[in-house]
């Protein structure tokens, strides 16, 4: 982030503090938030700012969107669900398990094919040939929107059947990233934000598949309870300061 951007963020922060300070946020609360694992670094940055501004305490639980969805259906005590897709929040909405009209898109993710090895010029060609790596890491397509996107890319490139014997499936995108980062998988489909963000400088080579090769990874959030702290978090996520932080961590915003 350049000096101008830092200055602008500081100005936005001061303005936000002033606005929140004059509002109805004096009473602090505690909320439990289920967050898609790909959004972990960005959410930790957002948590720090939100808690400082609001006085609320946020307890984060990271994991796959599919598992969080199942937990919420079975009564897990979360107040906000920040998914990595549209489908699960929409299903919870149709089942009457969310606050009315609370569903919002907070980020759009991007898929990336990454190896921890530097200096590889054509990662896409390595995928197409399939001879330069023993294992290809992908998140479970049934649980992770990023895993589903990876599957769609490989189907479009006509390599999905041929690469089945090389696939190593992560339970979520965080575990998938670790497979590649540790060297246990020579190549893997991970979230762009895991490789490109302001707090991590990683070695390696990557290819960004055209977004036309997979369904949009719109990440939606829903409010599960009527707590004021949860309402405040949802409002914060749609504000200019949060949107800037989300973009800094490698996502697009609505």
C-alpha positions in Angstrom: 0.0 0.0 0.0 1.4 3.4 -1.0 1.7 6.5 1.2 -1.4 8.1 -0.3 -3.5 5.0 0.4 -2.3 4.8 4.0 -3.1 8.5 4.5 -6.5 8.0 3.0 -7.2 5.0 5.2 -6.2 7.1 8.3 -8.6 9.8 7.3 -11.4 7.3 6.7 -10.6 5.7 10.1 -10.9 9.1 11.9 -14.1 9.9 10.1 -15.5 6.5 11.0 -14.5 6.8 14.7 -16.3 10.2 14.8 -19.4 8.8 13.1 -19.6 5.8 15.3 -18.8 7.8 18.4 -21.9 10.0 17.8 -24.2 7.1 17.2 -25.8 4.3 19.2 -22.7 2.1 19.6 -21.9 2.9 23.2 -23.1 -0.5 24.6 -20.6 -3.2 23.6 -21.6 -6.8 22.8 -20.1 -10.1 21.9 -20.7 -12.0 18.6 -19.7 -15.3 17.2 -18.9 -15.2 13.5 -18.5 -18.2 11.2 -16.0 -17.2 8.4 -15.0 -19.0 5.2 -11.3 -20.0 5.6 -10.2 -18.2 2.5 -11.1 -14.9 4.1 -9.1 -15.5 7.3 -6.3 -12.9 6.8 -8.7 -10.2 5.7 -11.2 -10.9 8.5 -8.5 -10.7 11.1 -7.6 -7.2 9.9 -11.2 -6.2 9.8 -11.8 -7.6 13.3 -9.1 -5.4 14.8 -10.6 -2.2 13.2 -14.2 -3.1 14.0 -13.5 -3.9 17.6 -11.5 -0.7 18.1 -14.3 1.4 16.5 -17.3 -0.4 18.1 -16.2 -1.7 21.4 -17.8 -5.1 20.5 -15.9 -8.3 20.9 -15.8 -10.7 17.9 -15.1 -14.4 18.3 -14.1 -15.9 14.9 -14.5 -19.4 13.7 -12.8 -20.3 10.4 -13.7 -23.3 8.3 -15.2 -24.5 5.0 -18.5 -22.9 4.0 -20.1 -26.3 3.6 -19.3 -27.4 7.1 -20.4 -24.0 8.6 -23.7 -24.3 6.8 -24.3 -27.8 8.2 -23.4 -26.6 11.7 -25.7 -23.6 11.5 -28.6 -25.8 10.3 -28.0 -28.0 13.3 -28.2 -25.1 15.7 -24.6 -23.9 16.1 -24.6 -20.6 18.1 -23.3 -18.2 15.4 -24.6 -14.6 15.1 -23.1 -13.9 11.6 -22.2 -16.2 8.8 -19.6 -15.0 6.2 -19.7 -17.6 3.5 -17.5 -18.1 0.4 -20.5 -18.5 -1.8 -24.1 -17.3 -2.5 -25.7 -20.7 -2.3 -25.4 -21.5 1.4 -26.6 -18.0 2.7 -29.5 -18.2 0.2 -30.5 -21.7 1.4 -30.4 -20.5 5.0 -32.6 -17.6 4.0 -35.2 -19.8 2.3 -35.2 -22.0 5.4 -36.0 -19.0 7.6 -32.7 -19.3 9.6 -31.5 -15.7 9.0 -32.7 -12.2 9.7 -35.0 -10.9 7.0 -33.2 -8.9 4.2 -29.8 -9.3 5.8 -28.0 -11.1 3.0 -25.3 -9.0 1.4 -22.3 -9.7 -0.9 -19.2 -8.5 0.9 -16.4 -9.7 -1.5 -15.7 -11.4 -4.7 -12.9 -14.0 -4.7 -10.5 -15.0 -7.4 -9.0 -18.3 -8.1 -5.3 -18.8 -8.7 -3.1 -21.8 -9.8 0.0 -21.6 -7.6 3.3 -23.3 -6.9 5.8 -22.4 -4.2 8.6 -22.9 -6.7 9.9 -19.6 -8.3 10.9 -19.0 -11.9 8.3 -21.2 -13.6 7.1 -19.3 -16.6 4.1 -21.3 -17.8 2.1 -22.7 -14.9 -0.9 -23.3 -17.1 1.1 -25.4 -19.5 2.3 -27.5 -16.5 -1.3 -28.1 -15.6 -2.2 -29.1 -19.2 0.7 -31.5 -19.6 0.5 -32.8 -16.1 4.0 -34.4 -16.1 6.0 -31.9 -14.0 4.2 -32.5 -10.6 3.1 -35.5 -8.6 0.2 -33.9 -6.7 -2.3 -31.2 -7.5 -4.0 -29.7 -4.5 -7.7 -28.6 -4.7 -10.3 -27.9 -2.0 -13.2 -30.3 -1.8 -15.6 -29.1 -4.5 -18.6 -30.3 -2.3 -17.6 -28.1 0.6 -15.6 -25.2 -0.9 -16.6 -22.7 -3.6 -12.9 -22.4 -4.5 -12.7 -26.2 -5.0 -15.8 -26.1 -7.2 -14.2 -23.2 -9.2 -11.0 -25.3 -9.6 -13.1 -28.2 -10.9 -14.9 -26.0 -13.4 -11.5 -24.6 -14.7 -10.1 -28.1 -15.2 -13.3 -29.3 -16.9 -13.2 -26.3 -19.3 -9.5 -27.0 -20.0 -10.4 -30.7 -20.6 -7.9 -32.1 -18.0 -10.3 -33.0 -15.2 -10.5 -36.8 -15.9 -6.8 -37.1 -16.7 -5.7 -35.5 -13.4 -7.8 -37.5 -11.0 -4.9 -39.7 -9.9 -2.9 -36.6 -9.0 -5.5 -34.8 -6.9 -5.0 -34.1 -3.2 -8.2 -32.7 -1.7 -8.2 -30.2 1.2 -11.1 -30.0 3.5 -11.1 -26.2 2.9 -9.0 -23.7 1.0 -6.7 -23.0 4.0 -5.7 -26.7 4.1 -5.3 -26.7 0.4 -2.9 -23.7 0.6 -0.8 -25.5 3.2 -0.5 -28.6 0.9 1.2 -26.4 -1.7 3.1 -24.1 0.8 4.7 -27.1 2.5 5.7 -28.7 -0.7 3.5 -31.8 -0.2 1.7 -30.8 -3.5 3.8 -29.3 -6.3 0.8 -27.3 -7.6 -2.6 -26.2 -6.4 -5.6 -24.1 -6.9 -5.9 -21.6 -4.1 -7.5 -18.2 -3.4 -5.7 -15.3 -5.0 -5.9 -13.5 -1.6 -3.8 -16.2 0.0 -0.9 -15.4 -2.3 -1.3 -11.7 -2.8 -2.0 -9.7 0.3 -0.3 -6.8 2.3 1.0 -8.9 5.2 2.5 -11.9 3.3 5.3 -11.9 0.8 5.4 -15.4 -0.7 7.8 -17.0 -3.2 6.5 -18.9 -6.1 4.9 -18.8 -9.5 1.2 -18.5 -10.4 -1.4 -18.3 -13.2 -4.7 -16.5 -12.7 -7.4 -18.3 -14.7 -9.8 -16.1 -16.6 -12.9 -15.6 -14.6 -14.9 -16.8 -17.6 -13.7 -20.3 -16.8 -15.6 -20.6 -13.5 -18.7 -19.3 -11.8 -18.3 -16.0 -9.9 -17.1 -16.5 -6.3 -19.4 -14.0 -4.8 -19.0 -14.2 -1.0 -22.1 -13.4 1.0 -22.8 -12.7 4.6 -26.1 -13.2 6.6 -27.2 -12.1 10.0 -28.4 -15.1 12.0 -29.5 -13.3 15.2 -31.0 -10.0 16.2 -27.9 -8.8 18.2 -27.0 -5.2 17.8 -23.3 -6.1 17.6 -24.1 -8.3 14.6 -26.0 -5.6 12.9 -23.1 -3.2 13.5 -20.7 -5.7 11.9 -22.8 -6.1 8.8 -23.1 -2.3 8.5 -19.3 -2.0 8.9 -18.6 -4.5 6.2 -20.5 -2.4 3.7 -18.6 0.8 4.6 -15.8 2.4 2.7 -13.1 1.5 5.2 -13.9 -2.2 5.3 -14.2 -2.2 1.5 -10.7 -0.7 1.2 -9.3 -3.4 3.5 -11.0 -6.1 1.6 -9.6 -4.9 -1.7 -6.1 -4.7 -0.1 -6.3 -8.4 0.7 -6.9 -9.4 -2.9 -10.6 -9.3 -3.4 -13.0 -7.3 -5.5 -15.9 -5.6 -3.8 -19.5 -5.1 -5.0 
